[in-house]
Amino acid sequence: MLPVAGAMAQERPSFYDPASAAAIMLPDGRVCNYVGAEPRPRDLGDPVTYRCSDGRGLRGEVTIDGTYMTVDREGFENLDRDAIIESEDIRFLIAEIELEDGTVCLHAGEGATLAFDGKRLNYTCGGPSVGLIGDIAISAGGVFQVEAAQLDGTSLASSEMVTIKRLGASSR
């Protein structure tokens, strides 16, 4: 069973499948990719678990609270050092999710929306009949999953857990 949103993956997998790990898009447009099951340890501070397109990294575990993500980005002073000199927590709305099959889903907004079995419709995926409900689950290996719902009007026709390919701030 996957942990619920807000939980952090505690165990490291014995394998690493880069095809399953999700990329994280930061609000400044930089994309960060999971470094693998055994990130380089540091003498002080959490290891870098994601390497970003600007050469900086994300330290430690990523957390998700509802539709918001918090990451700890290392500063430029940290590059290729064993100790953390500078870092900043960044909390941002997960405005866009790209699923493994290429489907792009956008945040449905903060106001009233549909809910099914206590799970809020947080993202819409193009047409009115597909959306993402409930919390985003985080598991070891940089894998994120969410429940994709097939809707029939305002009723839930079916749902299944799907793997996320990329999530974060909007790329548009």
N, C-alpha and C positions, 0 to 999 in steps of 0.2 A: 504494500500500500504506500502511496506517495504522501509526503508530508503536506499539510495545508499551507496556504500562503502565510507568510510571516515566519514560518519555520525555516530553519537552515539545515541544509544537508550536512549530516555529521560524519558519514562514512565515505571513504574514497573507494571507487570501484577498482577491481583488480585489472580492468581493461579500460581503454579509452577509445571511443568511437567518435572521431571528429565530425562525422556526418550527423550524429545525434545531438551534439552540443549546440546550443543556441548562441547566436551573436547578439550583443547588446548595443543598441544605438543610443548614445548620450545626447543630451539637449543641444550640444554644440555641433552635432552631426558626425562626430567621430564614432567609429565602429570598434567594438572590443570583442575579441575571440578568446574562448576558453583555452588555457595553455596545456591542459592535460591533467591526468590523475595525480601526478607528482610535481607540483609547482616547486620552483627553486626556493628553498628555505632561506630565511634571513636571520641574522644574529639578533636583531631587535624588530619586533612588529610582525604583523601577519605577512605571509608570502603573497606574491602577486599571482592571482588566479586567472586573470584575463589580461591579455596584451592588447593595447589600443593602437589605432592607426597612426597616432602621433608619437609612438614610442613609449608613452607612459602606460601605466597599468592600473588595474583595479585590485585592491588588496582584500584579502579575506573573503568572507562569504557575502553574497548578494542577498538582500532581504526584500520581500514584497509584502506590502500591507494594502490589501484591497487592490486598487488599480495604480498604486504608487510603488516605485522602486527606489531603494536607497543603496548607493554604492560608495565605496571609499576609494577615491582616485589619488594615486601618488602624484607628488609634485615633480617638476623637472629636476630638482636637486637630488632626487632619489635614484635616477637612472644609473644602473649598474653598481649600486651600493648595497651593502648588506644591512644597513640600518635605515629606518624611515626617518627622514629629516623633515619632510613636508608632506601633508596629505589634506584632502578636503572631502567631507561627506557631501554627496550630491543626492538630493531627493527630487524625483520628477515623476510626472504623470506618464504612465505607459500608454501612449496615445495610439500606437500602432503595433499590431502583431501580424507576423507573416507565418503561416502554418507550413508544415513540411511539404504539403502538396502545392505550395505557391499562392494559396488563397491569402489575401490581405484583409485584415479586419481592423476597423477603426473604433475608437472609444465612443460609447453611446451617450456620454455626458453624465453629469452628476445628478440630474434631477430624477423625476419619476420615470420608471421604465417597467417592462415586464419582469416577472420573477416566476420561477418554476421550482417546486419543492424547496423553497427557501433560498434558491440560487438566483441572484440578480443577473439579468441580461446586460453584461458590461460592454460587449463589443458586437457590432454588426458587420457582416461579411458580404458586402455587395448588395444582394437582393434582400427582400424582406423575410425570406424563409430560412436564412442561416445566421446563426449568431454564436457567441461564446458566453457561457453562463458559469457562475460561481467563481471560485478563487483559482489563481494560477498556482500550480504545484511545482515545487522545486525538488529535484532529486540529485544525487551525486552524479558527477561527470558532466556538469554544465547543462543538464537536460531540464527543460521546462515543459510542462504539459498543462492543458486546459480542456474543459469539457465543451465540445462542439455540439450545438443543438440544431436539429432540423425542426422547423416550426411549421405548424399548420394554422395560419392566422395567428390567433393569440394562444394557441395550445401547443404543447410540446409533443411532437410526433415521435422523436427518438433523439438519443444523444450518445456520444462516445468520447472517450479521452483521446486527444490528439497531441502530437509533438509539435512544439514551436520551433521554427527555424531562426527567427529574428524577432526581437521585441525591444521596445523602448520608445524614445521620442519619435515624433513623426518624421519621415524622410521627405516629406513634401514641402 
